[in-house]
Amino acid sequence: MLSGKSILVTGGTGSFGRKFINMALSRYPDIKRMVVYSRDELKQFEMNQQFPDSRYPQLRFFIGDVRDGDRLKRAMEGIDIVIHAAALKQVPACEYNPFEAIKTNVMGAQNVIEAAILCGVKQVVALSTDKAAAPINLYGATKLCSDKLFVSANNFKGARDVRFSVVRYGNVMGSRGSVIPFFIDRKKEGMIPITDSRMTRFNITLDQGVDLVVFALNHMWGGEIFVPRIPSYRIVDMAEAIGPECRREIVGMRPGEKLHEEMITQTDALNTLEFDHHFVILPSAQLWDVERYAATYNGRRCHDGFSYASNTNTEWMTIAQIRDLIRTDVDPTFNVEDTLVWREQRRLTIKDMTSDLMNSSRELNAMNYPTAHR
């Protein structure tokens, strides 16, 4: 699919961008050109050390911001595929700096669309988030707006041969700013903060996120929002998996934070097709024959009242599965068993000490001391 193509990744030095580029270059060594587009020169320098020019002559680094439409147009010259991963993603930062989030996540999205149309790009896949479904925070609202822009871009592209689609998924395991590295860091202090013991989240690995984007490139007709079937986890299980010896402190939810996440609302489900491993939210304006699309990929309409939310999901991660994924996808040196052994040894030591004290007390009570008299 990517062989012989020229590809540009916005936000290419982020967690997803690095993983996608690493995968693409290893799986498709005959990629014609891979352009990393981002505004962080230090991360580009570090990435260039990982992928030296001598081994990866097809790799290019462009300093640029998606807010800069002219720079995007220059970067997209001769590009076949665009993966749009650049965004302001931190919920508190977006709440505190709302228009900055709008300039990057909304206006930047439109810049990507216009540059792609102008430069003759063939396929564009934009990354979304579960927070874009029924958003209650600004980050989710900007990503919902971005999703709408990319879907509707298929309406005004004219006769140009370009398709725009979106992939939407949940929390990426181990990405910068996510809960796992945060909990691992707090574990050192002996306390893990819990926002709400009832909280649930979807979970996807970076590898799965990359595979979903490649899947979308292979199956997109234009205007779809691809949603993967992925497991959920309980925040208390995540805390237990990482720091079973730590005390928990309920700190309350942050502004703009949901108790549970949704990826498909009941209203979205009315216009959604279900497949064995994913869902597709259809474009609101009919761009192609939906029944033919469903028949081509063996899809079916979602049942009445369906929604896809983290708390009503049918697939759940166990504590053991969470630990295994942390080792394979986040930190290979992670080993909670040492802590569990230490905690069991400490429990047995305390038990032995308590038993010794009780025996000593019984021995003292059994002694026949003379009664004191006045």
JOUR-V322188 format. One record per run of one state. SS is the DSSP state (H for helix, E for strand, C for the rest). FROM is the first residue (numbers start at 0). TO is the last residue. If there is no record, write none. Layout:
BEGIN
<<SS | FROM | TO> <SS | FROM | TO>>
END
This chain:
BEGIN
<<C | 0 | 4> <E | 5 | 9> <C | 10 | 13> <H | 14 | 26> <C | 27 | 31> <E | 32 | 37> <C | 38 | 39> <H | 40 | 49> <C | 50 | 57> <E | 58 | 62> <C | 63 | 67> <H | 68 | 74> <C | 75 | 79> <E | 80 | 83> <C | 84 | 89> <H | 90 | 95> <C | 96 | 96> <H | 97 | 118> <C | 119 | 121> <E | 122 | 126> <C | 127 | 128> <H | 129 | 131> <C | 132 | 136> <H | 137 | 151> <C | 152 | 161> <E | 162 | 167> <C | 168 | 169> <E | 170 | 171> <C | 172 | 177> <H | 178 | 186> <C | 187 | 189> <E | 190 | 193> <C | 194 | 198> <E | 199 | 203> <C | 204 | 204> <H | 205 | 218> <C | 219 | 223> <E | 224 | 227> <C | 228 | 230> <E | 231 | 233> <H | 234 | 241> <C | 242 | 245> <E | 246 | 249> <C | 250 | 260> <E | 261 | 263> <C | 264 | 264> <H | 265 | 268> <C | 269 | 270> <E | 271 | 273> <C | 274 | 276> <E | 277 | 280> <C | 281 | 288> <H | 289 | 296> <C | 297 | 298> <E | 299 | 300> <C | 301 | 306> <E | 307 | 308> <C | 309 | 314> <E | 315 | 315> <C | 316 | 317> <H | 318 | 328> <C | 329 | 334> <H | 335 | 365> <C | 366 | 373>>
END
